[in-house]
Amino acid sequence: MTSPLDNLLKVSKGGLKQEAPSQSEFDGLVRSAKRKRKDAAISGLGEESRFDLAYNAAHALALAALRWHGYRSENRILVFQALAHTVGFSPAQWRVLDRCHAKRNLAEYEGNFDVDVQLLRELDTVAGQLEAAVDALGPIKPTA
């Protein structure tokens, strides 16, 4: 039976590729994300810094989920879109990350960043949900 990720592999035009999962890479991504999420909660930081930390934590968690399933992508938005298949995220959940990605790109490439406090709250909530979902994946199962 073909998995939805295999189907995405066919239509992603090189944006997604299969690669054997690595427990050490998975663990490193999760550790990094948890540190960033913790730092993003520091109230003394500016909202732009908190957004950047939370966004990068969510990306690391989404990439960890993709790697757990034996795939890799350097396309950030594809990593978020795959969450429906890697951790069962609803469209509403990964669309928050899509909106954050668009905000991040405006800041990164055009220097245009207006802090949207509501979006920052939504990002924090979804990143927490993503962290719980990734934790629930457990260790990578060795291939036979």
N, C-alpha and C positions, 0 to 999 in steps of 0.2 A: 504494500500500500504506500502511495506517495504521500509524504508529509506536506503541509502547507509551506514549510521552509524550502522543501525541494522545488515546489512550484515557484516560489519567490526567486529561488536560485536561477531558474530558467528565464524569468522575465526581467531580472534586475540589470541586465546588460553589463555584467562584470562587477556590479556593485556589491554582490554577495558571493562569497566563495566558501567551499567546504574546507575545513582544516581540523585535524584531530584536536579535541579539547585538551587543555593543560590545567591540571589542578593548581599548580603554582601560579600560573597566570590568572586563573579565576580568583584564587585567594588574594592575590595582590590587587586586583581590580576592586574587589569587595572591601578590603582593608582601606584602600585609598578613598573610596566613596564614603565609607563610614567616618573617616577623619574629616573629609570635606563637609559632610552633613553636620557633624558636630560643630565645626568652625562656623558654618553658615548660620547657626543658631545664636552666635555671640551678638548680643544686642548692641554692643558698642561699635560694631562694624557698620560701615555705610551700606545702604540698601543695594547699591550697584555691586559691591564686593560680596554681599550675602547672596545675591542672585547668581553671580558668577560661580561661587562655590557650590551652591545647590544645583545649578544646571550641570556643572561638570561631575558632580556626584551622581546625578541621575544618568548621565551619559555612561559613566563607568559601570554603573549597575546594569544598565541595558546591554552594554557590551559584554559584561560578565555572563548575563543570561544567554546571549547569543553564542558565546564561546562554550558554555556548558552543553549546548546542543550540537556543537561541532561545526560552527560556522563563524565567519569573520566578515566584517565590512568596515571600510574606512569612510563610508558615506554615513554621516551622523544621522540624517533623517531616516535612512533605511534601518539603522539600529533601533530607533524609536518605533518605527512602523512595525517591526518584527515582534514587538512586545505582545501583540495579540496572539502570536504563536509560541513565544518562548515562555511567557508567564501567565497567559490568559487575560491580559489587560483588555478592557473594553475600549471602544473607540474614544469615548469621553476622556478616559485616562491618558491614552497616548497623545490625544490632540492637545492636551495641556502642554505636554512636552514639545509638540510641534509648534505651538505658539511661542514657547520659550526659545525654541531654536531660531525662529524668525527674529525675535527680539535680540538674541545673541548675535545673529548675523548683522543686523543693523548697527549694533554697537561695535562689533569687530571690524567690519569692512567700511562702514560709513561714519563711524564716530558718533552715531546718533543713538543715545540711550536715555530714555525717560523712564524712571522707575515707576512701575505699575505695582503698587503694594498688594492689590488683590491677586495679581498674577504670581507675585512672590509667595503669597500664602498658598495658592493652589499648587505651585511648584513644590513647596515644602510638604504638603499633604501627599501629593503623588509620589514624590521621592521616598517618603516614608512607606507608602504602600509598596513601592517597587523594592525597597530594601527588604521588607518582610517576605515578598514573593521570591526574591532571589535567595534569601536565607532558607526558605522552604524547599528549594531545589535539592539541597543537601550536597554531599560530595559527588564529584563526577564519577560515573560508573565506568570501570575499566572495560575496554572492548575486548571481546574474546578472540 
